[in-house]
Amino acid sequence: MQSGNYNEKFYSEIFEKDPDSYYNIQRDKIEKVLELFNSHHGGRILDIGCGDGFISSLIGKKTGAEMHGIDVSSSAIQKAKGSGIKAQSIDIDGKKLPFENGYFDAVFCGDVVEHIFYPDKLLEDVHRILRPGGYIIVTIPNLASWYNRAFLLFGIVPSWVESSSTYTGNPFLKESSGHIRAFTKKSLVGLLKHTNFIPGNIKGSPLVGNGSYSKRKEAIWYKIDKLFSKFPSVASTVIIKAYKQHKR
């Protein structure tokens, strides 16, 4: 199965079944992403992997920008359009984005690059569609998070990579994440530089429990994870704001 077909099925199921749970798990990350848009006013912003448009709408309200979105899930795109997002369904893996050079002031790419075969080509094309001085905000699940380092010590497959689409190889994880690529803070910084971006703000973010365990266990987990999130290299999620650099 190609990444586009798999991702469309994977994310269509998320946004059709329980989008609230998905966003609750990510709420700290969303808050930190919005903080990185504090100085942005107006213009056009593209949300790559916009899903049902929930985060796109939050960014639009905060910045006053005209929001555009693309996603592989056609059902999610219909919901995004209903929220006023100029959205279209596109499989971005290895394909050129359908926008003119320098069209956007900023791009948000939240937890997308790990789902595609060619993240380098995507970032190169994002560079093309950004205006001079524009920026991208990228988030990734961190392969080198504090708990993944512990998992590897005990021979357990870390979170965010799986042995197969039906068997994770990790007794603490019940479902596949659908990831093709894996990133650490250092590798994402390297890829951004490789594709002519200048990394700026770097933040870590914790994950919130989804009710799979008791409230007490999830509260303890959250406190520990939030403590480690102060150090992006070992945080659950890495968030980087990077600026377009002129190609040499």
C-alpha positions in Angstrom: 0.0 0.0 0.0 1.4 3.4 -0.9 1.8 6.1 1.8 -1.1 8.2 0.4 -3.6 5.4 0.5 -2.6 4.3 3.9 -2.6 7.8 5.3 -6.0 8.6 3.8 -7.5 5.5 5.5 -5.6 6.2 8.8 -6.6 9.8 9.2 -10.1 9.5 7.8 -10.8 7.0 10.6 -9.3 9.4 13.2 -11.4 12.4 12.1 -14.5 10.4 11.6 -14.4 8.4 14.9 -13.0 10.6 17.7 -11.2 13.9 16.7 -11.8 15.3 20.2 -9.6 12.6 21.8 -6.9 13.2 19.2 -6.8 17.0 19.9 -6.9 16.4 23.7 -3.8 14.3 23.5 -2.1 17.1 21.5 -3.4 20.1 23.5 -0.1 21.2 25.0 1.5 21.0 21.6 -1.2 23.1 20.1 -0.8 25.8 22.7 3.0 26.0 22.0 2.4 26.1 18.3 0.0 29.0 18.7 2.6 30.9 20.8 5.0 30.7 17.8 2.4 32.7 15.8 2.2 35.5 18.4 3.9 38.1 16.1 2.1 37.1 12.9 -0.6 39.3 11.5 -2.5 38.8 8.3 -1.3 37.4 5.1 -1.7 33.8 4.0 -0.9 30.6 6.0 -0.9 27.0 4.7 -1.7 24.2 7.1 -0.2 20.9 5.7 -2.1 18.0 7.1 -4.9 20.2 8.2 -7.3 17.4 9.0 -10.8 18.7 9.8 -9.5 22.3 10.1 -9.6 22.6 13.9 -6.0 23.8 14.3 -6.2 25.8 11.1 -9.1 27.7 12.5 -7.2 28.5 15.8 -4.2 29.8 13.8 -6.5 31.9 11.6 -8.3 33.4 14.6 -5.0 34.2 16.3 -3.3 35.7 13.3 -6.1 37.1 11.2 -4.5 35.3 8.2 -6.3 33.8 5.3 -6.1 30.1 6.1 -5.4 27.4 3.5 -5.2 23.7 4.1 -4.3 20.4 2.4 -4.8 16.9 3.6 -4.9 13.4 2.2 -8.3 12.7 3.8 -11.1 13.8 1.6 -13.7 13.4 4.3 -11.6 15.6 6.7 -11.2 18.2 4.0 -15.0 18.6 3.7 -15.1 19.4 7.5 -12.3 21.9 7.1 -14.1 23.7 4.3 -17.1 23.9 6.6 -14.9 25.8 9.0 -14.0 28.4 6.4 -10.6 27.0 5.5 -9.6 27.1 1.8 -8.9 23.4 1.8 -8.2 20.7 -0.8 -7.4 17.0 -0.7 -3.9 16.2 -1.9 -1.4 13.4 -1.5 1.7 15.4 -0.9 4.3 12.6 -0.8 6.9 13.3 -3.5 4.5 15.6 -5.4 4.7 19.4 -6.1 2.4 21.6 -4.0 -0.2 23.3 -6.2 0.7 26.9 -5.2 2.7 29.7 -6.8 6.2 30.6 -5.7 6.2 32.9 -2.7 2.5 32.5 -2.2 2.5 32.0 1.6 3.8 34.0 4.6 4.0 30.9 6.8 3.4 27.2 6.7 2.4 24.9 9.6 3.3 21.2 9.2 2.1 19.4 12.3 3.1 15.7 12.6 3.3 15.1 8.9 6.9 14.6 7.8 7.1 11.2 9.6 4.1 9.9 7.5 5.7 10.3 4.1 8.5 8.7 2.1 10.0 12.1 0.8 10.0 14.7 3.6 13.0 16.4 2.0 11.0 17.0 -1.2 8.1 18.4 0.8 10.3 20.8 2.7 12.1 21.9 -0.5 8.7 22.7 -2.1 7.6 24.5 1.1 10.7 26.6 0.7 9.5 27.5 -2.8 6.0 28.5 -1.9 7.1 30.7 1.0 7.8 34.4 0.5 11.2 35.8 1.3 11.4 36.0 5.1 8.6 33.5 5.5 8.8 30.6 7.9 7.6 27.1 8.7 6.6 25.6 12.0 7.2 21.8 12.1 6.2 19.3 14.8 7.4 15.7 15.1 7.0 12.9 17.6 10.5 12.4 19.1 12.2 9.1 18.6 14.7 10.1 21.2 12.2 10.9 23.9 13.1 10.0 27.5 10.9 6.9 27.6 12.0 5.7 24.1 15.5 5.7 25.4 14.4 3.5 28.3 12.4 1.2 25.9 15.5 0.6 23.8 17.6 -0.3 26.9 15.2 -3.2 27.5 15.0 -4.3 23.9 11.5 -2.8 23.4 10.6 -1.1 20.1 10.3 2.6 20.8 7.1 4.7 20.3 6.6 6.2 16.9 8.1 3.3 15.0 6.5 -0.1 14.7 7.4 -3.6 13.7 4.5 -3.8 11.4 1.1 -2.1 10.7 -0.7 -4.6 12.9 2.0 -5.4 15.5 3.8 -2.5 17.3 6.5 -4.6 19.1 5.8 -2.5 22.2 3.4 -3.9 24.9 2.5 -0.4 26.0 1.2 0.6 22.5 -2.0 -1.0 21.2 -2.2 0.7 17.8 0.1 1.6 15.0 1.0 5.3 14.4 1.4 4.9 10.7 4.8 6.4 10.7 7.3 5.8 7.8 10.1 8.1 8.9 11.5 8.7 12.4 13.0 12.0 13.7 14.9 13.3 16.7 15.4 17.0 17.4 18.9 16.8 15.9 17.8 15.0 12.7 14.9 17.5 12.1 17.3 20.4 12.6 19.6 18.8 10.1 16.9 18.2 7.6 15.7 21.8 7.8 19.2 23.1 7.2 19.6 20.6 4.3 16.5 22.1 2.7 17.6 25.7 3.1 15.9 26.7 6.3 17.4 28.4 9.3 16.1 26.8 12.5 15.0 29.4 15.2 12.7 28.6 18.1 12.8 25.0 19.3 10.4 23.7 21.9 9.4 20.4 23.5 5.9 19.4 24.4 4.3 16.6 26.5 1.5 14.3 25.6 -1.8 14.1 27.5 -3.3 10.7 28.4 -6.2 9.4 26.3 -8.0 7.4 28.9 -6.3 4.1 28.1 -5.0 3.9 31.7 -6.4 5.1 35.1 -6.6 8.8 35.7 -4.0 8.5 38.5 -1.5 6.8 36.2 -2.1 9.3 33.4 -1.7 12.2 35.8 1.6 10.9 37.0 2.8 10.3 33.5 1.8 13.8 32.4 3.7 15.4 35.3 6.9 13.5 34.4 6.5 14.1 30.6 5.9 17.8 31.2 9.1 18.0 33.2 11.1 16.4 30.4 9.4 18.6 27.8 11.6 21.5 29.1 14.4 19.8 27.3 13.4 19.4 23.6 16.0 16.6 22.9 14.1 14.2 25.2 10.6 15.6 25.0 7.7 13.6 23.5 7.2 16.2 20.8 9.6 18.6 19.1 8.4 21.9 17.7 10.7 24.0 15.5 10.1 27.3 13.8 12.5 27.8 10.9 13.0 30.6 8.4 13.4 30.5 4.7 17.0 31.0 3.6 18.0 32.1 0.2 19.5 29.3 -1.8 23.2 29.5 -2.4 
